[in-house]
Amino acid sequence: MNRLKLLQDLVDQNKYENFLEIGSHKGKTLLPLRCKFKTAVDPAFRISPSFFLKHLYQNPDNLRNRYFMMTSDQFFDQKKSYLKKKGNMHLIFIDGLHTFEASLNDVLNSLYWLDPKGAIVLHDCFPPSEAAATPATSLKEAAGMNIPDWSGTWCGDVWKTIAYLKKRYGEALNINVVNADMGLGIVRLNNNQNKIDKDLDRGLFSKINAMSYVDLQKNPQSLINLCEFHEVPGV
Ligand SMILES: C[S@@+](CC[C@H](N)C(=O)[O-])C[C@H]1O[C@@H](n2cnc3c(N)ncnc32)[C@H](O)[C@@H]1O
């Protein structure tokens, strides 16, 4: 299992048509994914012309893609009329800035535009090492921190977003993290009801922000609902 396969399975099983990706980089997930309407957001796309052309030939859906070169905060703030026109998003893949605060913001903003039967998938929810889980404000900052055992892989503390969502919205949201591809978080609405209070619980945020990778390793099942793909209900 990897992120592309998981996303494609969700599209195929649920006949999803409207996909949004936060953080598309080289287009390695965006372009091969087969879905009718795809929207991509990234302040620094790195899609090469040859990679684009190859995937346009293999997957003509890519002709309809829309690209927004901006941060996710700018996108959700400035592109409301685009989002309204596009209609509910069925599948939103969050793989932008790998901090607790940014990824939580991305989920809360995404929930607003999510179809009641849709799903949010977050990458990097179960980092493979303490080095990969280092909290930092960017990959560049993490890479410059002289972290022992640094391999270049950076998941940051996105896992805290899952821990926060689980504590704050345990009833309203259905949350799992598939133990594959550095942790693939799946967030769906329980009872298809998109009526959750999106105000930040600052006390809970601070409590979870103070947690460490050691806490995550001690009990990933209870903290982030870590499971195998076949254990995810309804997928
Ligand atoms: C790990 S890469 C994404 C990989 C891609 N999703 C894939 O599967 O191939 C992370 C991307 O997030 C982008 N990014 C960083 N900060 C962001 C932000 N605030 N909003 C949206 N994207 C951001 C970076 O420019 C980078 O291209």
The ligand as a Gaussian input file, in Angstrom:
#p B3LYP/6-31G(d) Opt

LIG

0 1
 C        6.343000      16.238000       0.300000
 S        5.985000      17.401000      -0.947000
 C        4.465000      16.804000      -1.639000
 C        4.590000      15.509000      -2.379000
 C        3.366000      15.129000      -3.197000
 N        2.141000      15.215000      -2.448000
 C        3.489000      13.722000      -3.728000
 O        2.779000      12.817000      -3.260000
 O        4.320000      13.522000      -4.610000
 C        5.447000      18.781000      -0.022000
 C        5.038000      19.978000      -0.870000
 O        4.324000      20.866000      -0.025000
 C        4.559000      22.165000      -0.486000
 N        4.229000      23.119000       0.578000
 C        5.034000      23.635000       1.533000
 N        4.369000      24.516000       2.285000
 C        3.085000      24.546000       1.811000
 C        1.919000      25.262000       2.172000
 N        1.911000      26.105000       3.197000
 N        0.791000      25.059000       1.456000
 C        0.781000      24.179000       0.417000
 N        1.869000      23.473000       0.031000
 C        2.998000      23.653000       0.719000
 C        6.033000      22.162000      -0.881000
 O        6.297000      23.215000      -1.803000
 C        6.201000      20.779000      -1.456000
 O        6.117000      20.829000      -2.861000

